[in-house]
Amino acid sequence: MDKLLYLLPLLACPIGMGLMMWFMMRSKHPDTAQPPQTTPTAEQEQELIRLRKEVEALRDETTPKAAPDSDRDRTP
């Protein structure tokens, strides 16, 4: 019986850690079903098209322009 009292604190740590891991896994993966996806409205589609054009314009601004071919042919 005395040895059991010494082992109890040693077993409490791994059992407690296992329980904490189990609770954390449950909170990340709820068992509830996800709501059905809705189709975007016409307003949302227009906003999406506008944002895609804006992203394309910003990408065009940030990409370096190619040097003219005549500069490449010169040798120093």
C-alpha positions in Angstrom: 0.0 0.0 0.0 2.9 2.4 0.8 4.4 1.8 -2.6 1.1 2.6 -4.3 1.2 6.0 -2.7 4.7 6.6 -4.2 3.6 5.4 -7.6 0.4 7.6 -7.7 2.2 10.9 -8.4 4.4 9.2 -11.0 1.3 8.0 -12.9 -0.5 11.2 -12.5 1.8 13.1 -14.9 1.5 10.8 -18.0 -2.2 10.2 -17.4 -2.8 14.0 -17.1 -0.7 14.7 -20.2 -2.7 12.1 -22.1 -6.0 13.6 -21.0 -4.8 17.1 -22.0 -3.8 15.9 -25.5 -7.2 14.2 -25.9 -9.1 17.3 -24.9 -7.1 19.5 -27.3 -7.7 17.1 -30.2 -11.4 17.1 -29.5 -11.5 20.9 -29.6 -9.8 21.0 -33.0 -12.1 18.5 -34.6 -15.7 19.1 -33.5 -18.2 16.5 -34.4 -20.7 19.0 -35.6 -21.5 19.0 -39.3 -20.3 22.0 -41.4 -22.9 24.4 -42.8 -23.7 23.9 -46.5 -21.8 26.2 -48.8 -23.9 28.9 -50.4 -23.4 30.2 -54.0 -22.1 33.7 -54.2 -24.5 36.5 -55.1 -24.1 38.7 -58.1 -22.7 41.5 -55.9 -20.1 39.2 -54.5 -19.2 38.0 -58.0 -18.7 41.6 -59.1 -16.5 42.3 -56.1 -14.5 39.2 -56.8 -13.9 40.2 -60.4 -12.9 43.7 -59.3 -10.5 42.4 -56.7 -8.9 40.0 -59.2 -8.3 42.9 -61.6 -6.8 44.9 -58.8 -4.5 42.1 -57.9 -3.5 41.6 -61.5 -2.7 45.4 -61.8 -0.6 45.3 -58.6 1.3 42.3 -59.9 2.0 44.1 -63.2 3.4 47.1 -61.3 5.7 45.0 -59.1 7.2 42.7 -61.8 10.4 44.1 -63.3 10.3 45.2 -66.9 12.4 43.3 -69.4 15.4 45.1 -70.7 15.4 46.0 -74.4 17.2 43.5 -76.7 19.7 46.1 -77.9 21.2 46.5 -74.5 22.0 42.8 -74.3 23.9 42.7 -77.6 26.5 45.3 -76.4 29.7 44.0 -75.0 31.8 46.0 -72.5 
